[in-house]
Amino acid sequence: MKLHVKKGDTVMVIAGEDKGKTGKVLAVYPEKNRAIVEGRNLVKKHTKPNAKNTQGGIVEQEAPIHLSNLMVMDGKTPTRIGRRVSEKTGKLVRYSKKSGEEIK
């Protein structure tokens, strides 16, 4: 399944509590149509003490955000994503609908 968001992309959240904020995509879950964005959609999770966290307690961590609420950033502006065959390589590449440039 082809998605407009990939791991490592800088995205803007366009809906929800973090609307207007940007962050880097840490993971994408295509089967659920969700992605985890660094520092966005933070939730508090109650954890028991374990070897990694001997204290236990309440930990803040990122929760997945639906892909429909994310837009890829092209420089400093959010943009829609299209796909086309590259003239140089002949492969399918993502491009910015706003500027027309390829997105790496």
Secondary structure, DSSP 8 states (H G I E B T S, - for coil): ---S--TT-EEEE-SSTTTT-EEEEEEEETTTTEEEETT-SEEEEEE---SS-SS-EEEEEE--EEGGGEEEEETTEEE-EEEEE-TTT-SEEEEETTT--B--
